[in-house]
Amino acid sequence: MNINDINNLDFGDDEWIYQKDLRFLQELIVVLNHFSKEFHSETLEAKIKFIKKTNSDILSKVFLSPEGRQYITLCYLAIKFNNSNQIIVNYSNWVNIDSTNILQYLISRLDLFIVGIKMLSKENESINCDFKLPETGIIPGTHYGWNIMNNANDLITNNIDIYVDYHSNEIQLFNLIREELVLIDSFNINNIRNDYFFEIPYSKKYPISIDIFSQVALINFNGREQLDRFISIDNPKKYFPHKELYNQIEVLEKALDYIKISCPSIINYFIDIENSFVPLVPPEGALPSSSNSSIDTMYWYSVSKSPLLVAEMIIHEYSHQKLFRLQDIDPLIDKEKHGSGWEDCKIYSPWRDDPRPINGVFHGFVVFSEASNFWINLIEKGNISNEEKDIAFRRFAMLVKQLKYAFDSLKETYFTNTGENIFNYYANKVNNEFLKIVNEKKLYNLEPFFMEFHDEIMDNSKITIGEIVDSHRYTWLEKNKI
């Protein structure tokens, strides 16, 4: 790869998405084969055969959903590492299952994916699916979710177990009475809204949806997003999902409209591929977001009424995802010199108060360069209001000032050839394009606009972008004595 291949992180990403998806499906086959060998039963064997003969498009839709990606990852880790893997230990604690029994629990969740396959394929083959429903969830590969805990039915409020089955285009709900599953409700999927199931909020303009229902969206142990989800299921209301979630679909659509104007090469991803967005309750004075390298197509973002600010969060996490996909193939950071680049937390990051690993600062350098590119393109191309332009200039200037210090932190790093090309590409953008605009317009004299939290700078004094970023670095150096 040479420098001419690098354009807004466009590294032949369609091919890499295909390769990563293929790897997930190959791991699924490994998982199913292990289940068949180690937990053999006639019922399980029938389910595995049913999955393996499923049309590839439907199989992909179900198992390459965020819930499916997490499921495959968890099963694969549990098989390969058993109790020695921290993610499996954390997950077991989160679902309140002894980690020695986690594979049996994951096998029970296989029924949920079979229901999704049946719904999409309209397959009438008789397979018993007696998965005990959690309080909320989404049937993988569909826009159908459930919320048992909001129902006033005595069967629910008395905590009687609820099970789901699907056949002949119908959803069937059962409760367990003694040792027998007894039907309590049945309804056609063409009219799915009832006391339990509903269509989750989704867009008709872009293939995006809101998810605070599925297990993958809600998991909050160490290594996953730990901020509260917007409209927490801990405080349910009768009519769920709420109006606020549908409002967030409108915000996300407008955010993607901004991206379409500013970064037309990026918008194709959000047109061609389904993505799920998990709204978070942000801390005071900040708008954090997150994504996970093993769960493509899911974005955790801070709820905001401003599509403009949500657009930056989307660009930020999208760029993280693309960089992670590239690092699946090439580590970018020289392993002989720096190991994985994630272990040693020693260098300065203008976006964090604590010492950071090289890879963390490198990711920040790339994703905030892309965010800067979004802002300046929007200013130059977009028909935006003066208020929006003010935010855009302030975010652009602050990011460029921070990027200059991130460049200083990284300039002694040893990269692979591809990593060096990428670093040089963004260094050129920052030092020769972005800084020129900032200096010509004297943007460092503007008041900062924050989207990240810093302990030592979140005061109400009106100081400039230049002063506040310099102050952050000076304070960090004093605290860490470097």
C-alpha positions as CSV (number, residue, x, y, z in Angstrom):
1,M,0.0,0.0,0.0
2,N,1.2,3.5,-0.8
3,I,0.0,6.9,0.2
4,N,-2.2,7.2,-2.8
5,D,-4.4,4.4,-1.4
6,I,-5.3,6.4,1.6
7,N,-8.4,8.5,1.2
8,N,-10.6,9.0,4.3
9,L,-9.7,5.6,5.5
10,D,-10.8,4.0,2.3
11,F,-8.5,1.0,2.3
12,G,-10.6,-1.3,0.1
13,D,-12.8,-1.6,3.1
14,D,-15.6,-3.5,1.3
15,E,-13.3,-6.4,0.8
16,W,-12.2,-6.3,4.4
17,I,-15.8,-6.2,5.7
18,Y,-16.5,-9.3,3.5
19,Q,-13.4,-11.1,4.9
20,K,-14.3,-10.3,8.5
21,D,-17.9,-11.4,8.0
22,L,-16.6,-14.6,6.4
23,R,-14.3,-15.2,9.4
24,F,-17.3,-14.8,11.8
25,L,-19.3,-17.3,9.8
26,Q,-16.4,-19.8,9.8
27,E,-16.1,-19.4,13.6
28,L,-19.9,-20.1,13.8
29,I,-19.3,-23.4,12.0
30,V,-16.5,-24.2,14.5
31,V,-18.9,-23.4,17.4
32,L,-21.7,-25.5,16.0
33,N,-19.4,-28.5,15.4
34,H,-18.1,-28.2,18.9
35,F,-21.7,-28.1,20.3
36,S,-22.6,-31.2,18.2
37,K,-19.5,-33.1,19.5
38,E,-19.5,-32.1,23.1
39,F,-23.2,-31.7,23.9
40,H,-24.7,-34.2,21.6
41,S,-28.5,-34.7,21.8
42,E,-31.1,-35.4,19.2
43,T,-32.8,-32.0,19.7
44,L,-29.6,-30.0,19.5
45,E,-28.5,-31.9,16.4
46,A,-31.7,-31.1,14.6
47,K,-31.2,-27.4,15.5
48,I,-27.6,-27.4,14.2
49,K,-28.6,-29.1,10.9
50,F,-31.4,-26.6,10.5
51,I,-28.9,-23.7,10.9
52,K,-26.3,-25.2,8.6
53,K,-28.8,-25.6,5.7
54,T,-30.1,-22.0,6.0
55,N,-29.8,-19.8,3.0
56,S,-26.5,-17.8,3.3
57,D,-28.2,-14.4,3.0
58,I,-30.6,-15.1,5.9
59,L,-27.8,-16.8,8.0
60,S,-25.7,-13.7,7.5
61,K,-28.6,-11.4,8.4
62,V,-29.2,-13.2,11.7
63,F,-25.7,-14.2,12.8
64,L,-23.9,-11.0,11.6
65,S,-26.3,-8.8,13.5
66,P,-24.7,-7.3,16.5
67,E,-26.3,-9.9,18.7
68,G,-25.0,-12.6,16.4
69,R,-21.5,-11.2,16.3
70,Q,-21.3,-11.1,20.1
71,Y,-22.8,-14.6,20.4
72,I,-20.2,-16.1,18.0
73,T,-17.4,-14.3,19.8
74,L,-18.5,-15.4,23.3
75,C,-19.0,-19.0,22.2
76,Y,-15.6,-19.1,20.4
77,L,-13.8,-17.6,23.4
78,A,-15.6,-19.9,25.9
79,I,-14.6,-23.0,23.7
80,K,-11.0,-21.8,23.2
81,F,-10.1,-20.4,26.6
82,N,-12.8,-21.6,29.0
83,N,-12.6,-19.9,32.4
84,S,-9.2,-18.3,31.6
85,N,-10.7,-15.6,29.4
86,Q,-11.7,-12.4,31.3
87,I,-14.5,-11.5,28.9
88,I,-16.1,-14.9,29.5
89,V,-15.7,-14.4,33.3
90,N,-17.2,-10.9,33.1
91,Y,-20.0,-12.1,30.9
92,S,-20.8,-15.1,33.1
93,N,-21.1,-12.8,36.1
94,W,-23.3,-10.4,34.2
95,V,-25.8,-13.1,33.2
96,N,-25.5,-14.6,36.7
97,I,-24.3,-18.0,35.4
98,D,-21.4,-20.0,36.8
99,S,-18.7,-19.7,34.1
100,T,-18.3,-23.5,34.1
101,N,-21.9,-23.7,32.8
102,I,-21.6,-20.8,30.3
103,L,-21.6,-23.0,27.2
104,Q,-24.8,-24.7,28.2
105,Y,-26.3,-21.2,28.7
106,L,-25.1,-20.1,25.3
107,I,-26.5,-23.2,23.7
108,S,-29.9,-22.3,25.1
109,R,-29.6,-18.9,23.4
110,L,-29.2,-20.6,20.1
111,D,-33.0,-21.0,20.0
112,L,-33.4,-17.2,19.7
113,F,-31.4,-17.2,16.5
114,I,-33.4,-20.1,15.1
115,V,-36.6,-18.0,15.7
116,G,-35.0,-15.2,13.7
117,I,-34.1,-17.6,10.9
118,K,-37.6,-19.0,10.8
119,M,-39.2,-15.5,10.8
120,L,-37.0,-14.4,7.9
121,S,-37.2,-17.6,5.8
122,K,-40.9,-18.4,6.8
123,E,-39.5,-21.9,7.3
124,N,-42.2,-24.2,8.8
125,E,-39.9,-27.1,9.8
126,S,-40.9,-28.2,13.2
127,I,-38.1,-27.4,15.7
128,N,-38.8,-26.9,19.4
129,C,-37.5,-23.5,20.6
130,D,-38.0,-23.3,24.3
131,F,-35.7,-20.4,25.0
132,K,-36.5,-18.6,28.3
133,L,-37.0,-14.9,27.3
134,P,-35.0,-12.3,29.2
135,E,-36.9,-9.2,30.3
136,T,-36.1,-7.4,27.0
137,G,-34.5,-8.4,23.7
138,I,-34.5,-8.3,19.9
139,I,-35.0,-11.3,17.6
140,P,-31.7,-11.3,15.7
141,G,-31.9,-10.2,12.1
142,T,-35.3,-8.5,12.6
143,H,-36.8,-5.2,13.8
144,Y,-38.9,-7.1,16.4
145,G,-38.3,-6.6,20.1
146,W,-40.0,-7.6,23.3
147,N,-40.4,-6.2,26.7
148,I,-42.0,-8.6,29.1
149,M,-41.5,-6.5,32.2
150,N,-43.8,-3.7,31.0
151,N,-46.8,-6.0,30.8
152,A,-49.5,-5.8,33.4
153,N,-50.5,-9.4,32.9
154,D,-50.4,-11.4,36.2
155,L,-48.4,-14.1,34.5
156,I,-45.6,-11.7,34.0
157,T,-45.8,-9.7,37.3
158,N,-45.8,-13.0,39.2
159,N,-42.4,-13.8,37.6
160,I,-43.6,-17.0,35.8
161,D,-41.1,-18.0,33.2
162,I,-42.0,-17.1,29.6
163,Y,-40.8,-19.1,26.6
164,V,-41.0,-18.4,22.9
165,D,-41.6,-20.6,19.9
166,Y,-42.2,-19.9,16.3
167,H,-43.8,-21.9,13.5
168,S,-46.2,-21.3,10.6
169,N,-45.6,-17.5,10.7
170,E,-46.8,-17.2,14.3
171,I,-45.0,-16.2,17.5
172,Q,-46.1,-18.4,20.4
173,L,-45.4,-17.6,24.1
174,F,-45.5,-20.2,26.8
175,N,-45.0,-20.3,30.5
176,L,-43.6,-23.2,32.4
177,I,-46.1,-24.8,34.7
178,R,-44.5,-27.6,36.7
179,E,-42.6,-29.3,33.9
180,E,-44.9,-28.5,31.0
181,L,-44.8,-25.6,28.6
182,V,-48.3,-24.1,28.4
183,L,-49.4,-21.7,25.6
184,I,-50.4,-18.3,26.9
185,D,-50.4,-16.2,23.7
186,S,-50.1,-16.5,19.9
187,F,-50.0,-13.9,17.2
188,N,-49.1,-13.5,13.5
189,I,-45.9,-11.8,12.7
190,N,-47.7,-9.6,10.2
191,N,-49.5,-8.0,13.1
192,I,-46.9,-8.4,15.7
193,R,-47.7,-5.6,18.1
194,N,-49.3,-7.0,21.2
195,D,-48.7,-6.9,25.0
196,Y,-45.2,-8.3,24.6
197,F,-43.7,-7.7,21.2
198,F,-43.2,-4.5,19.1
199,E,-41.3,-3.1,16.2
200,I,-38.1,-1.4,17.5
201,P,-37.5,2.2,16.3
202,Y,-35.9,2.2,12.9
203,S,-35.4,4.5,10.0
204,K,-37.1,4.3,6.6
205,K,-34.4,6.6,5.1
206,Y,-31.3,4.8,6.2
207,P,-30.8,1.1,7.3
208,I,-30.4,2.1,11.0
209,S,-32.3,1.3,14.2
210,I,-32.3,2.1,17.9
211,D,-31.4,-0.7,20.3
212,I,-31.6,-0.6,24.1
213,F,-33.3,-4.0,24.2
214,S,-30.8,-6.7,23.1
215,Q,-28.3,-8.3,25.3
216,V,-25.4,-7.0,23.2
217,A,-26.7,-3.4,23.5
218,L,-27.1,-3.6,27.3
219,I,-24.0,-5.4,28.5
220,N,-22.1,-3.0,30.7
221,F,-19.2,-4.9,32.3
222,N,-15.5,-3.9,32.1
223,G,-14.5,-4.0,28.5
224,R,-17.9,-2.9,27.3
225,E,-19.8,0.4,27.5
226,Q,-20.7,1.2,31.1
227,L,-22.7,4.4,30.8
228,D,-26.5,4.1,31.5
229,R,-28.6,3.5,28.4
230,F,-31.0,6.2,27.5
231,I,-34.5,5.4,29.0
232,S,-33.1,2.6,31.2
233,I,-35.0,-0.6,31.3
234,D,-34.6,-0.3,35.1
235,N,-37.4,2.3,35.0
236,P,-39.9,0.8,32.5
237,K,-43.1,2.4,31.5
238,K,-46.2,0.8,30.0
239,Y,-45.8,2.0,26.4
240,F,-42.3,0.9,25.4
241,P,-40.4,1.9,23.4
242,H,-40.9,5.6,24.1
243,K,-41.4,8.6,21.9
244,E,-37.9,9.9,22.8
245,L,-36.4,6.8,21.0
246,Y,-38.3,7.6,17.8
247,N,-37.0,11.2,18.1
248,Q,-33.5,9.9,18.2
249,I,-34.1,8.2,14.8
250,E,-34.8,11.6,13.4
251,V,-31.6,13.0,15.0
252,L,-29.6,10.2,13.6
253,E,-31.1,10.7,10.1
254,K,-30.2,14.4,10.1
255,A,-26.7,13.5,11.4
256,L,-26.2,11.2,8.4
257,D,-27.5,13.9,6.1
258,Y,-24.7,16.1,7.4
259,I,-22.2,13.3,6.7
260,K,-23.6,12.9,3.2
261,I,-22.8,16.5,2.5
262,S,-19.4,16.5,4.1
263,C,-18.1,13.0,3.5
264,P,-19.9,11.4,0.6
265,S,-17.6,8.4,0.5
266,I,-18.5,7.5,4.0
267,I,-22.3,7.7,3.6
268,N,-22.3,4.7,1.3
269,Y,-21.5,2.5,4.2
270,F,-24.6,3.7,6.1
271,I,-26.7,3.2,3.0
272,D,-25.4,-0.3,2.2
273,I,-25.0,-1.8,5.6
274,E,-27.5,-2.1,8.5
275,N,-26.3,-0.4,11.7
276,S,-27.6,-0.3,15.3
277,F,-27.3,2.7,17.6
278,V,-27.4,2.5,21.3
279,P,-28.3,5.8,23.0
280,L,-26.4,6.6,26.2
281,V,-27.1,9.0,29.1
282,P,-24.0,11.2,28.9
283,P,-22.2,12.6,31.9
284,E,-22.5,16.3,32.6
285,G,-20.5,18.4,30.2
286,A,-19.4,15.7,27.8
287,L,-20.7,13.6,24.9
288,P,-18.8,10.3,24.9
289,S,-19.3,7.5,22.4
290,S,-17.9,4.0,21.9
291,S,-17.7,0.9,19.6
292,N,-16.2,-2.5,19.9
293,S,-13.9,-4.2,17.5
294,S,-15.7,-7.5,17.7
295,I,-19.2,-6.0,17.3
296,D,-19.2,-4.2,13.9
297,T,-22.4,-2.3,13.0
298,M,-23.2,-1.2,16.5
299,Y,-22.5,2.3,17.8
300,W,-23.0,3.5,21.4
301,Y,-23.5,7.3,21.4
302,S,-24.5,10.1,23.8
303,V,-28.1,11.3,23.3
304,S,-28.2,14.8,22.0
305,K,-30.8,17.0,20.4
306,S,-28.0,18.3,18.0
307,P,-27.6,16.2,14.8
308,L,-24.4,18.1,14.2
309,L,-22.8,16.8,17.3
310,V,-24.2,13.3,16.8
311,A,-22.6,13.4,13.3
312,E,-19.1,13.9,14.8
313,M,-19.7,10.9,17.2
314,I,-20.7,8.7,14.2
315,I,-17.6,9.8,12.2
316,H,-15.5,9.1,15.3
317,E,-16.7,5.6,15.9
318,Y,-16.9,4.7,12.2
319,S,-13.3,5.6,11.8
320,H,-12.3,3.5,14.9
321,Q,-14.1,0.6,13.3
322,K,-12.3,1.0,10.0
323,L,-9.0,1.3,11.7
324,F,-9.7,-1.8,13.8
325,R,-10.5,-3.7,10.6
326,L,-7.2,-2.6,9.1
327,Q,-5.4,-3.8,12.2
328,D,-7.0,-7.2,11.8
329,I,-4.6,-7.5,8.8
330,D,-1.7,-5.2,9.7
331,P,-0.9,-4.2,13.3
332,L,0.3,-0.7,12.0
333,I,2.4,-0.3,15.2
334,D,5.7,-2.2,15.1
335,K,5.2,-5.2,17.4
336,E,8.9,-5.8,17.9
337,K,9.4,-2.3,19.3
338,H,6.0,-1.7,21.0
339,G,4.3,-5.1,21.5
340,S,0.6,-4.7,20.8
341,G,0.8,-1.0,21.4
342,W,-2.0,-1.3,24.0
343,E,-0.2,-2.4,27.2
344,D,2.1,0.3,28.2
345,C,0.3,3.5,29.2
346,K,3.0,6.2,29.1
347,I,2.4,8.9,26.6
348,Y,0.4,12.1,26.5
349,S,-3.1,12.2,24.9
350,P,-4.8,15.6,24.6
351,W,-8.2,13.9,24.9
352,R,-7.5,12.1,28.2
353,D,-6.1,13.0,31.7
354,D,-4.3,9.7,32.2
355,P,-1.2,8.4,30.4
356,R,-2.2,6.4,27.4
357,P,-0.9,3.5,25.2
358,I,0.6,4.2,21.8
359,N,-2.3,2.5,20.0
360,G,-4.8,4.6,22.0
361,V,-3.2,7.9,20.9
362,F,-2.8,6.6,17.4
363,H,-6.5,5.8,17.1
364,G,-7.3,9.2,18.5
365,F,-5.0,10.8,16.0
366,V,-6.7,9.1,13.1
367,V,-10.4,9.4,14.2
368,F,-10.1,13.0,15.3
369,S,-8.4,13.8,12.0
370,E,-11.4,12.4,10.3
371,A,-13.7,14.4,12.6
372,S,-11.7,17.5,11.7
373,N,-12.1,16.7,8.0
374,F,-15.8,16.4,8.6
375,W,-16.1,19.8,10.2
376,I,-14.0,21.7,7.6
377,N,-15.8,20.0,4.7
378,L,-19.2,20.9,6.2
379,I,-18.1,24.5,6.7
380,E,-17.0,24.7,3.1
381,K,-19.7,22.6,1.4
382,G,-22.7,22.7,3.7
383,N,-25.5,25.2,3.7
384,I,-25.4,25.5,7.5
385,S,-26.6,28.2,9.8
386,N,-24.4,30.7,11.5
387,E,-24.9,29.0,14.8
388,E,-24.0,25.6,13.3
389,K,-20.9,27.2,11.6
390,D,-19.8,28.6,15.0
391,I,-19.9,25.1,16.5
392,A,-18.1,23.7,13.5
393,F,-15.3,26.2,13.6
394,R,-14.8,25.8,17.4
395,R,-14.8,22.0,17.2
396,F,-12.4,22.1,14.2
397,A,-10.0,24.4,15.9
398,M,-9.9,22.6,19.2
399,L,-9.4,19.2,17.4
400,V,-6.6,20.6,15.3
401,K,-4.8,22.0,18.4
402,Q,-5.2,18.7,20.1
403,L,-4.0,16.8,17.0
404,K,-0.8,18.8,16.9
405,Y,0.1,17.6,20.4
406,A,-1.0,14.0,19.5
407,F,1.4,14.2,16.6
408,D,4.2,15.2,18.9
409,S,3.4,12.2,21.2
410,L,3.5,9.8,18.2
411,K,6.4,11.1,16.1
412,E,9.0,8.8,17.7
413,T,6.8,5.7,17.3
414,Y,7.9,2.8,15.1
415,F,5.2,1.8,12.6
416,T,4.9,-0.9,10.0
417,N,5.2,0.4,6.4
418,T,1.4,0.7,6.2
419,G,1.2,2.3,9.6
420,E,3.8,4.8,8.6
421,N,2.0,5.7,5.4
422,I,-1.2,6.2,7.4
423,F,0.5,8.3,10.1
424,N,2.2,10.5,7.5
425,Y,-1.0,10.9,5.6
426,Y,-2.8,12.3,8.6
427,A,0.2,14.3,9.8
428,N,0.3,16.0,6.5
429,K,-3.5,16.8,6.8
430,V,-3.0,18.2,10.2
431,N,0.3,20.1,9.8
432,N,-0.1,21.4,6.2
433,E,-3.9,21.7,5.7
434,F,-5.8,22.0,8.9
435,L,-3.2,24.2,10.7
436,K,-3.1,26.6,7.8
437,I,-6.8,27.2,8.0
438,V,-6.7,27.6,11.8
439,N,-3.8,30.1,11.6
440,E,-5.3,32.2,8.7
441,K,-8.6,32.5,10.5
442,K,-7.1,32.9,14.0
443,L,-9.4,30.2,15.3
444,Y,-7.4,29.4,18.4
445,N,-8.8,32.6,19.9
446,L,-12.3,31.2,19.9
447,E,-14.0,29.9,23.0
448,P,-13.7,26.0,23.2
449,F,-16.7,23.7,22.6
450,F,-16.3,20.5,24.5
451,M,-17.4,17.0,23.7
452,E,-14.9,15.1,25.9
453,F,-14.5,15.4,29.7
454,H,-11.3,16.8,31.4
455,D,-11.2,17.2,35.2
456,E,-8.9,20.2,35.2
457,I,-10.5,22.3,32.5
458,M,-14.2,22.0,33.0
459,D,-14.7,25.4,34.6
460,N,-16.8,28.3,33.6
461,S,-14.1,30.8,32.7
462,K,-14.0,32.0,29.2
463,I,-10.5,31.2,28.0
464,T,-9.5,30.4,24.4
465,I,-9.1,27.1,22.6
466,G,-5.3,27.7,22.4
467,E,-5.0,28.4,26.1
468,I,-7.2,25.5,27.3
469,V,-5.4,22.9,25.2
470,D,-2.0,24.2,26.2
471,S,-3.1,24.2,29.9
472,H,-4.2,20.5,29.6
473,R,-0.8,19.5,28.3
474,Y,1.1,21.5,30.9
475,T,-1.0,20.1,33.7
476,W,-0.5,16.5,32.4
477,L,3.3,17.0,32.2
478,E,3.5,18.4,35.7
479,K,1.4,15.5,37.1
480,N,3.4,12.9,35.3
481,K,6.8,14.6,35.5
482,I,7.9,13.7,31.9
